[in-house]
Amino acid sequence: MPRLLALLFCCLPTAVLAASESWLVTTDLWGNPAYQTLTLERAGKRLTGVLDGDALEGERVGNDLRFVVTDARKQTYVFSGKVGGEVLRGTADYPDSNNPKTRVTHAFTARLLPVRPAGPPRVHEFKPTSWSNEFSAHRKPVLTLWPGDTVRTTTLDSGGMDEHGVTRALFGNPQTGPFFIATAEPGDTLVIRLKRLRLNRTFADSLDSIVGRALTPGLAAKATELGKPVRWKLDLERGVASPETPTERLKHFTVPLRPMLGGLAVAPGFGSASASTGDTGRAGGNMDFNEVVEGNTVFLPVSQPGALLYLGDAHAAQGDGETSQYALETSMEVEFTVDVVRGKAPPSTPRVESPTHLMALGQGGSLDDALRSATQGLTQWLEQEYGLTLSESAQVLGSSVQYVVANLAGRSVGVVAKLEKARLAKLLPVGR
């Protein structure tokens, strides 16, 4: 079914000028909301347009409208409703998925999407007042963006604390968002360029812990008293962190600050439950990968209209794997720019590109599964960007791949397959 284009809504009389409107449609399919994008072109009473890419025809008389959508299999979907301001409500008559000769009626609502402002891409200053503890397709977007737009915003730490040390949300990686990216449709790729990640307070919290996956039985027997909180001082001028109350042996211990986002995700697709902000999958999530840093670009597959981008769980620094269960958890100022790639298969796993490396993040219930996913993600990238066959990719990986354990602290684990871009410099990218 159908596809949306963000077009101009015109409220001049239809006899003078044809009107074009863009809507986000929510259809109740037996208690499961399905989201689709709708474009309506109006000339007099006549309506034409598309719903998720399928053509439609109908008419609007006053605030009442009716249109019929025809899909690629020539099946028809009949929508009847009434417009009230920026809301459309009505019923949708669908062919039954098991027996097309049987028709089923579903309720639907739609909201009018804003118009893209004229001029160049914009910079948005967004101050969040609420946060999400799940990556959900059902949460109302906090802001609408268009490709090329930039957002400046803030995050809380994983416990819900802001830059002033005030608890603002539930613990468990509360996320800022979601941001609705106009023109992004299922099957596209969302591009997030991390332009600025800056710490905005002088402390972070962690644990003196080692995750169970990293413990031998003997080490686990010695670790029974671990798990105590550790407060870290963040020296923003010197760019280092140190334990606030160190033991004698750690009183001179410091680590470089390297701000990163632990959480970055888009909403899961229809039929998938909302994901906890502690979980990770193909759409991103609590990746806790310490290369999600300023200057790098993240690529995520789009599964819902508008993508619905979430971000949070800032870390001042983190070793590979987040072995202490919590990294140096803190709050952060974030600046990012979005773009949308269409016309090629979306990544099978989250991708991160730095000035020097291509990185594919695999997730799984075990390190073996995560490694397989990372390998598949990187070979897909080589095929798409460089046209390499599997044999050619195998030769590149066998000679050049690096594997990094990204995350051991969640319900799933993460492994990253990395390639130095310098190794690929003499290969000709596809299309060049």
C-alpha positions, 0 to 999 in steps of 0.5 A, spaced: 500 500 500 501 507 499 507 512 499 507 520 501 510 526 498 510 532 503 506 537 498 503 544 499 496 545 503 493 551 499 486 553 502 484 558 496 477 556 493 478 550 489 475 553 483 481 558 483 486 553 484 487 546 485 489 544 493 494 539 495 495 536 502 499 531 505 496 527 511 499 521 516 493 516 516 492 511 522 488 505 521 486 501 526 487 494 524 483 490 529 487 494 535 493 495 531 495 502 528 497 502 521 501 508 519 501 511 512 502 517 508 497 520 504 497 526 498 491 529 496 490 533 490 484 537 489 481 540 483 474 542 484 470 536 487 475 531 484 480 528 488 487 524 486 493 522 489 497 517 493 496 513 499 503 509 500 505 509 493 498 507 490 494 511 486 487 514 488 481 517 486 475 520 489 471 527 491 470 532 496 464 536 497 465 541 503 468 537 509 466 530 506 470 526 502 471 519 499 476 516 495 478 509 492 485 506 492 487 501 487 494 497 489 498 493 484 494 487 485 488 491 483 485 490 490 481 496 492 480 500 499 475 505 500 476 511 505 470 515 507 471 521 512 470 528 514 475 533 515 475 538 521 480 543 521 487 539 521 484 532 523 480 527 518 476 521 521 472 516 517 472 509 516 476 504 511 473 499 507 478 493 506 479 487 502 480 481 507 487 479 507 485 471 507 479 472 502 479 478 498 472 477 496 470 479 503 470 486 505 472 489 512 471 496 515 476 499 519 476 506 523 481 511 521 484 518 523 489 522 519 492 529 521 494 534 516 502 534 515 505 541 516 508 544 509 515 545 508 518 552 509 520 556 503 528 557 503 534 553 505 534 547 510 533 550 517 536 550 524 531 548 530 532 549 537 528 544 541 528 544 548 525 537 550 519 537 556 518 530 556 522 523 554 520 516 552 522 510 555 521 506 549 522 506 541 515 507 539 511 508 533 505 511 537 508 517 540 506 524 538 512 527 534 516 533 538 518 536 531 517 535 524 524 536 520 525 535 512 532 533 509 537 537 510 535 540 517 539 541 523 536 540 530 540 543 537 537 539 543 539 536 549 539 529 553 538 526 560 542 521 563 540 514 563 537 515 570 533 521 567 537 526 570 538 533 567 544 538 566 543 541 573 542 534 577 535 534 577 531 528 575 526 529 570 524 522 567 524 515 569 530 511 569 532 506 564 535 511 558 529 516 557 530 518 550 529 525 546 524 525 541 521 522 536 523 527 530 518 526 524 522 526 518 518 528 512 519 524 506 522 518 510 518 512 508 519 505 509 524 502 505 528 508 505 535 509 509 535 515 515 542 519 515 544 522 522 550 526 521 552 528 529 555 535 528 556 536 535 556 532 542 558 536 548 557 535 555 553 540 559 555 538 566 561 536 571 559 529 573 558 522 571 555 516 574 557 509 573 558 502 577 564 498 579 561 492 576 563 487 571 558 484 566 556 477 567 558 475 560 565 477 561 566 473 568 569 466 568 566 462 574 573 464 578 572 471 577 565 471 578 566 468 585 571 474 587 566 479 584 560 478 589 561 485 592 561 489 586 556 493 583 557 499 587 556 506 584 562 510 582 561 518 581 566 521 576 568 528 576 568 531 568 574 536 567 571 539 561 577 544 560 582 539 561 578 534 557 579 528 562 574 524 567 577 521 574 573 518 580 571 523 585 573 519 591 578 515 588 582 509 592 590 511 593 592 507 587 587 510 583 588 517 585 592 519 579 587 515 574 584 519 568 581 517 562 580 522 556 573 525 555 569 522 548 562 524 548 558 519 545 550 517 544 548 510 547 541 511 544 539 512 537 534 509 534 528 509 529 521 506 530 520 499 529 515 497 523 508 495 523 507 488 527 513 489 531 512 491 539 515 498 541 522 496 543 525 498 550 530 503 550 534 498 553 534 494 547 537 494 540 536 491 533 536 493 526 533 499 527 538 502 532 536 502 539 541 502 546 547 500 541 552 503 546 557 503 541 563 508 543 564 510 535 557 514 535 561 520 536 561 527 534 563 528 526 561 521 525 554 519 521 549 513 523 545 510 517 538 507 520 533 503 516 526 506 516 520 502 517 515 507 519 512 514 515 517 519 518 522 514 521 521 517 528 528 518 530 529 518 538 536 519 541 539 519 548 543 515 554 549 520 553 556 517 555 562 522 557 566 516 555 566 508 555 570 502 553 569 497 548 563 493 551 560 497 556 563 492 561 561 496 567 554 495 566 553 503 566 558 507 562 560 514 565 553 516 564 551 524 564 547 529 560 549 532 553 548 538 548 546 534 541 546 537 534 545 533 528 543 534 521 538 529 518 537 526 510 534 521 507 536 516 502 531 513 497 532 508 491 537 503 494 535 497 499 536 500 507 541 497 511 540 490 514 544 493 521 545 500 523 551 503 520 556 508 522 561 512 518 567 516 521 572 519 517 577 513 517 572 507 517 566 504 515 562 500 521 557 495 521 553 494 528 551 487 529 546 485 534 544 478 537 543 474 543 550 471 543 557 474 540 556 469 535 550 471 532 552 478 533 558 477 529 554 474 523 550 480 523 555 485 523 559 481 517 553 480 513 552 488 514 559 490 512 558 485 506 552 488 504 555 495 504 561 493 500 556 490 495 552 496 495 557 502 495 563 498 491 559 493 487 563 487 490 561 480 489 561 475 495 568 472 493 571 479 492 568 481 499 571 475 502 578 477 500 577 484 503 574 482 509 579 476 510 585 481 509 582 487 512 576 487 517 577 488 524 572 486 529 570 490 536 565 488 541 560 494 542 556 492 548 555 486 553 551 490 558 544 489 555 539 483 553 543 483 547 550 484 545 553 488 539 559 486 535 562 491 530 565 489 523 570 495 521 574 497 515 579 502 514 576 507 508 584 507 506 584 500 504 578 501 499 581 508 496 583 505 490 576 501 489 571 505 484 564 506 488 558 504 484 555 509 479 562 513 478 
